[in-house]
């Protein structure tokens, strides 16, 4: 019984440590990061399509979404809430809109973590800019857009996610 209590206490300490590193890490910049500079840097290497992603942290867990099985591009993939930046839209506005469209959550400002690049369904060079969002939410508040996602989960196990998403979450935790 004492071993179990120690394991539970150690687990709580690890969760609190994870939470503190995500919230207070000085290596992360504020949402006020110069979005024009991020876009300019991407364009300078031939990136023409831009996406925003949210590493949403609540109660020491990260929100991930499972792409709908009927999606023609990467069906059943677990991913961060994310989506395309519309023409003339800044990254912060796109992030707020996309998170709301995909989850029903209204978010505030976040911290820029990093980006990753990939080819879209059409083969277009795409850069996903990712932001850490801390959110005090009742897990029942998540309302998925059923056209895009079949499931969601709040988790500390990111193994079902793509390698890029796993790396992004690690960067948010370890920077």
Secondary structure as a PSIPRED ss2 file (coil, helix, strand):
# PSIPRED VFORMAT (PSIPRED V4.0)

   1 X C   1.000  0.000  0.000
   2 X H   0.000  1.000  0.000
   3 X H   0.000  1.000  0.000
   4 X H   0.000  1.000  0.000
   5 X H   0.000  1.000  0.000
   6 X H   0.000  1.000  0.000
   7 X H   0.000  1.000  0.000
   8 X H   0.000  1.000  0.000
   9 X H   0.000  1.000  0.000
  10 X H   0.000  1.000  0.000
  11 X H   0.000  1.000  0.000
  12 X H   0.000  1.000  0.000
  13 X H   0.000  1.000  0.000
  14 X H   0.000  1.000  0.000
  15 X H   0.000  1.000  0.000
  16 X H   0.000  1.000  0.000
  17 X H   0.000  1.000  0.000
  18 X H   0.000  1.000  0.000
  19 X H   0.000  1.000  0.000
  20 X H   0.000  1.000  0.000
  21 X H   0.000  1.000  0.000
  22 X H   0.000  1.000  0.000
  23 X H   0.000  1.000  0.000
  24 X H   0.000  1.000  0.000
  25 X C   1.000  0.000  0.000
  26 X C   1.000  0.000  0.000
  27 X C   1.000  0.000  0.000
  28 X C   1.000  0.000  0.000
  29 X E   0.000  0.000  1.000
  30 X E   0.000  0.000  1.000
  31 X C   1.000  0.000  0.000
  32 X C   1.000  0.000  0.000
  33 X C   1.000  0.000  0.000
  34 X C   1.000  0.000  0.000
  35 X H   0.000  1.000  0.000
  36 X H   0.000  1.000  0.000
  37 X H   0.000  1.000  0.000
  38 X H   0.000  1.000  0.000
  39 X H   0.000  1.000  0.000
  40 X H   0.000  1.000  0.000
  41 X H   0.000  1.000  0.000
  42 X H   0.000  1.000  0.000
  43 X H   0.000  1.000  0.000
  44 X H   0.000  1.000  0.000
  45 X C   1.000  0.000  0.000
  46 X C   1.000  0.000  0.000
  47 X C   1.000  0.000  0.000
  48 X C   1.000  0.000  0.000
  49 X E   0.000  0.000  1.000
  50 X E   0.000  0.000  1.000
  51 X E   0.000  0.000  1.000
  52 X E   0.000  0.000  1.000
  53 X E   0.000  0.000  1.000
  54 X E   0.000  0.000  1.000
  55 X E   0.000  0.000  1.000
  56 X E   0.000  0.000  1.000
  57 X E   0.000  0.000  1.000
  58 X E   0.000  0.000  1.000
  59 X C   1.000  0.000  0.000
  60 X C   1.000  0.000  0.000
  61 X E   0.000  0.000  1.000
  62 X E   0.000  0.000  1.000
  63 X E   0.000  0.000  1.000
  64 X E   0.000  0.000  1.000
  65 X E   0.000  0.000  1.000
  66 X E   0.000  0.000  1.000
  67 X E   0.000  0.000  1.000
  68 X C   1.000  0.000  0.000
  69 X C   1.000  0.000  0.000
  70 X C   1.000  0.000  0.000
  71 X C   1.000  0.000  0.000
  72 X C   1.000  0.000  0.000
  73 X C   1.000  0.000  0.000
  74 X C   1.000  0.000  0.000
  75 X C   1.000  0.000  0.000
  76 X C   1.000  0.000  0.000
  77 X C   1.000  0.000  0.000
  78 X E   0.000  0.000  1.000
  79 X E   0.000  0.000  1.000
  80 X C   1.000  0.000  0.000
  81 X E   0.000  0.000  1.000
  82 X E   0.000  0.000  1.000
  83 X E   0.000  0.000  1.000
  84 X E   0.000  0.000  1.000
  85 X C   1.000  0.000  0.000
  86 X C   1.000  0.000  0.000
  87 X C   1.000  0.000  0.000
  88 X C   1.000  0.000  0.000
  89 X C   1.000  0.000  0.000
  90 X C   1.000  0.000  0.000
  91 X H   0.000  1.000  0.000
  92 X H   0.000  1.000  0.000
  93 X H   0.000  1.000  0.000
  94 X H   0.000  1.000  0.000
  95 X H   0.000  1.000  0.000
  96 X H   0.000  1.000  0.000
  97 X H   0.000  1.000  0.000
  98 X H   0.000  1.000  0.000
  99 X H   0.000  1.000  0.000
 100 X H   0.000  1.000  0.000
 101 X H   0.000  1.000  0.000
 102 X H   0.000  1.000  0.000
 103 X H   0.000  1.000  0.000
 104 X C   1.000  0.000  0.000
 105 X C   1.000  0.000  0.000
 106 X C   1.000  0.000  0.000
 107 X C   1.000  0.000  0.000
 108 X C   1.000  0.000  0.000
 109 X C   1.000  0.000  0.000
 110 X C   1.000  0.000  0.000
 111 X E   0.000  0.000  1.000
 112 X E   0.000  0.000  1.000
 113 X E   0.000  0.000  1.000
 114 X E   0.000  0.000  1.000
 115 X E   0.000  0.000  1.000
 116 X E   0.000  0.000  1.000
 117 X E   0.000  0.000  1.000
 118 X E   0.000  0.000  1.000
 119 X E   0.000  0.000  1.000
 120 X C   1.000  0.000  0.000
 121 X C   1.000  0.000  0.000
 122 X C   1.000  0.000  0.000
 123 X C   1.000  0.000  0.000
 124 X C   1.000  0.000  0.000
 125 X E   0.000  0.000  1.000
 126 X E   0.000  0.000  1.000
 127 X E   0.000  0.000  1.000
 128 X E   0.000  0.000  1.000
 129 X E   0.000  0.000  1.000
 130 X E   0.000  0.000  1.000
 131 X E   0.000  0.000  1.000
 132 X E   0.000  0.000  1.000
 133 X E   0.000  0.000  1.000
 134 X E   0.000  0.000  1.000
 135 X C   1.000  0.000  0.000
 136 X C   1.000  0.000  0.000
 137 X C   1.000  0.000  0.000
 138 X C   1.000  0.000  0.000
 139 X H   0.000  1.000  0.000
 140 X H   0.000  1.000  0.000
 141 X H   0.000  1.000  0.000
 142 X C   1.000  0.000  0.000
 143 X C   1.000  0.000  0.000
 144 X C   1.000  0.000  0.000
 145 X C   1.000  0.000  0.000
 146 X C   1.000  0.000  0.000
 147 X C   1.000  0.000  0.000
 148 X C   1.000  0.000  0.000
 149 X E   0.000  0.000  1.000
 150 X E   0.000  0.000  1.000
 151 X E   0.000  0.000  1.000
 152 X E   0.000  0.000  1.000
 153 X E   0.000  0.000  1.000
 154 X E   0.000  0.000  1.000
 155 X E   0.000  0.000  1.000
 156 X C   1.000  0.000  0.000
 157 X C   1.000  0.000  0.000
 158 X C   1.000  0.000  0.000
 159 X C   1.000  0.000  0.000
 160 X C   1.000  0.000  0.000
 161 X E   0.000  0.000  1.000
 162 X C   1.000  0.000  0.000
 163 X H   0.000  1.000  0.000
 164 X H   0.000  1.000  0.000
 165 X H   0.000  1.000  0.000
 166 X H   0.000  1.000  0.000
 167 X H   0.000  1.000  0.000
 168 X H   0.000  1.000  0.000
 169 X H   0.000  1.000  0.000
 170 X H   0.000  1.000  0.000
 171 X H   0.000  1.000  0.000
 172 X H   0.000  1.000  0.000
 173 X H   0.000  1.000  0.000
 174 X H   0.000  1.000  0.000
 175 X C   1.000  0.000  0.000
